[in-house]
Amino acid sequence: MNASYVVPRISIQSIAQLAKGSSWRLGLQHVHESDLLLWVTKGQGLAVVQGVRKGVGIHNALFIPAGHLFSLDLGKQGFGLAIQLPARSGIGLPDEAQHLRVRDVHAQAEITSIVEDMQREQAGNRPFSDECVMADAIRLSVWLRRQMIEMGDADERSAGSEAAKRLSQAFCALVARDFNTGKPMADYATDLGVTPTHLTRSCREASGMTASEILTQCTLHAARELIETSDHPLQNIGQALGFGSAAYFSRFVQHQTGHPPSALRRNARP
């Protein structure tokens, strides 16, 4: 075995742990650097994945590839597991987001068994446990693709017309890439060859949010993450997110949260 080979790290935690005790971390539109598989085992709620609204309930699997815009609200009674997998890991995970309502009890038991095996290996801290977890991740990828084949499109009940969904998805792909440039919503509409009014209407139909709301949520999520978890100067965070001045950045955060950036940082520290 090549001594330089490093097995990518895989994280398994509850959806509540993924939110780190703050509802905004999942409730606002945002992107992850890793691929994310969510397995919901209790409760029901709403997800907006790449600009398309989806009702989520018990025994639902959501797969969100790295760089895809999404939010999730399961409510206080919801529970599930979140498996973060390395992006572009080469284990056969799909390139597009997936929402699967898994009704077959054998399929439900299978994913539960795979995830429990992964958790057991990580907790055991035995030699080569990372490699064993990666092998289980390949099993998880196979499980996901089998469910996609079995269900096809028959179980898709997301809101909005197909044209609205496609435009909303295209907009979200651009937002995930460019939200930190400070580009206004109207410029995204121009890039997509539509009017701001048409883009806003389509996003609202497909996702339940306007285009401006999606862009604002994504920017706010990135701002709060940097404010509350890093020591970067606040004005540098504003610049990194495309704000023309520290004052404009502070007003944006204050308007969206009711608190200035300095207070959010102070309140987040133990």
N, C-alpha and C positions, 0 to 999 in steps of 0.2 A: 504494500500500500504506500502511495506517495505521502511522505511526511508533511508536505505542505498543504494537503487537502483539509479544508475546513467545512464542516457541515453547517449550513445556515441554521440560525436559531429560530425555533418555533415557539410561540407563546400560546398558552391555553388558560383562559380565565373566564369568570362569569361576565355577562354583559354589564352588570352593575360595576364590577371591578374595572372594566374597560372605560367606563364613564368617570372613574376616580372620584365618585361622590358628588359630581357636579353635572346637573342635567343638561347644561348647555353643550357639554362635550359630545354628546350624541344627538341632542335635539336641534343643533344648528347644522346647516349644510357645511360639509367639510370633506377633505380627502385624507386617505391614509397612504403611507409609503409602502405598506405591505398589502398583500392580498388578505381578504378578511372573509371568513365563513362564520355566519351567525346561525345557531341552532336554537330556536325558541321552543321551550318546553312548558311554559305557563303564561297565561294572560293573552291579551291581544292589544294591538296598537296600530300605528301608522308609520310607514317608511316612505321616503321620497328618494329614489335611486336614479341618478343621472336624469333628473327632471321628470320622473314619472312616479305618480303616487300609487302606493300599494298597501292594501290592508294586510296586516300580519297577525297570525294567531298561533295557537299551539301546533307543534310539529311542522313548523315552517322553517325552511332553510333559505337564508339569504346569502348569496355570494357576491361580494363587491371587489372587483379587481383593483389593484393599486392605482391611484390617480383618478378614480371615479368619484364623483360628487354624490354624497348621500347624507341623510339624517334618519334618525329612528326615535320614536316615542312609544315605549311599551307600557308606560304608566308605572305606578308604584307597585302594582301586583305582578308585573311581568317578570319572567325569569328565563334565562337561557345561557348558552355558552358561546364564547367568542374565540375562534382559532385564528391567530395571525400567522400567515405563511409568507415566506420570502417571495417578493415579486420576481417574476421571470425565473422561477426555480427549475423549470424544465420538467415538471412532474405531470403535465397534461391538464392543468387547470384552464378553464375557458377564458377567453379574452373579453367576453361581455358579462355584464351583471346578470344574475339569475335569481328568480324567486320561485321556490318549489314548495307546494303544499303536499307533504308526504303523508298519505293516508294509509299506506300499506304497513301493517304492524311489523312485518319482518324487516322492512327497510328502516323503520324507526329504531328497531332493536340493533340493527347493524351499525348505524352511525353512532348510537350510544356506546356500543362495544368498542368501536374504533377509538373514539375520544377517550373512553376510560382507559384503554391500553396506553394511549399517549400520556395521559396524566400519571398513570402508575409508573411509567418509565422515567418521566421527569422527576417525580417525587423520590424514586428509589436511588437516584444518583449513582447508578452502576456504571462500570466501564462501557463505553460505546453506546450510552443511552441516547445521545443525540442522533446517532445513525439509525437506531431502532425507531425513534420518533419520526425521522424522515421517511422510513419505510412505511410507517403507519400513515403519514401524510399522503403517500402515493396511493394507499388503499382508500383514503378519504377522497382523493381526486377521482378514483375509479367509481366510488359510490356516487359522487356528484354527477358524473357523466352518464352513469346508468340511469339515474333518476331523470335526467334531462331527456334521454331517449324515450323512456317509458311515458313521460308526461307530455312531451312535445309542447305544443302551444295550447292544448285543450284546457289547461288550468289557469291560463292568464286572464285575470279580471281587473287589470289596472284601468284607471280612469282616462278619459279623453279620446279624441279621434286619433287615427294613426298619423295623420299629417301633423297634428299638434304635438304628439309624442315625439316624432322625428325631429321637429324643430326644437323642442325643449331639450331633447337629448344632445343635439348639436350645440346648443347654447351652453349647456352644462359642461360639455367637453372643453369648450373654449374658456369658460370661467375657471375650471380646474387648472388650466394651463397658465392663464394670464391674470388671475384676480389680483396678484400683487403688483401689477403695473399701474394701478390707479385709473385704468381705462373706464370711462362711463358706459352705462348700459347701451346708450344710443350707438356707440362705436361697435359694440358687439352685433347689434342689429344690422349695421352697415356691412360688417364682415360676412354676415349670413345672407345678405341680399334681401332683407325685409325691412319694413318700417318698425320703429320702436313700439308703436301701437299693436301691430300684428304679433310681434314677439311677446309682448306682455300678455296679450289675450291667449296665445297658444300655451305659454308657460302656466298661466292660471288654470287653463282647462286640463292640462296634463298633470300638473303637480299640486294645484291648490295654492300656489304662490305666484306672485308676479316675477318677472325677470329681475327687476330691481331688488326685490326681497331676497331672491336666491343669491345675487351678487353680494348684497349687504351681509347676509348670514355667513357666507364663506369668508369674507374679509374680517368680520367680527370674531369668528371662531379662531382664525389665525392670530388675530391681535390678542385675544384673551389667553391663548396658549402661550404666546411669547411673554406677555406681561406677567402671567402668574407662575410660569415655570422656569423662566430664564432671568439672568441678571443684566441683560442688555439694556443700555440706556433707553428710556422711553422714546426719545426723539429719534433714535436709530431704528426702533421698531416701526415707527410711523413712516420713516423714509423707505424702509425695506418693503412696506406694503403699499407704496405709491402715493402717500400723502404729501402734499406740497409743503406743509409746515407742521411743526409740533403742535401749534394751537389748533389747527384743523383736525389733526388726529385726536387730540384730547376732547374736542367738541363732539366728534363722531362717537367715541367710546362713551362719553357722558350721556349723550342722547340715547344710545342703544341700551345701556345698562343702568342708567341712573347714578353711576359713580364715575369719577375721573380715573384715569389709568393708575395713578399713584395709590388710590384707595383700594382698587382691585388687587394690586400687588401686595399691599400691606395686609389686607384681609386674607389673602391666600397663604401667607407665611405663618408657621406655627408660633 
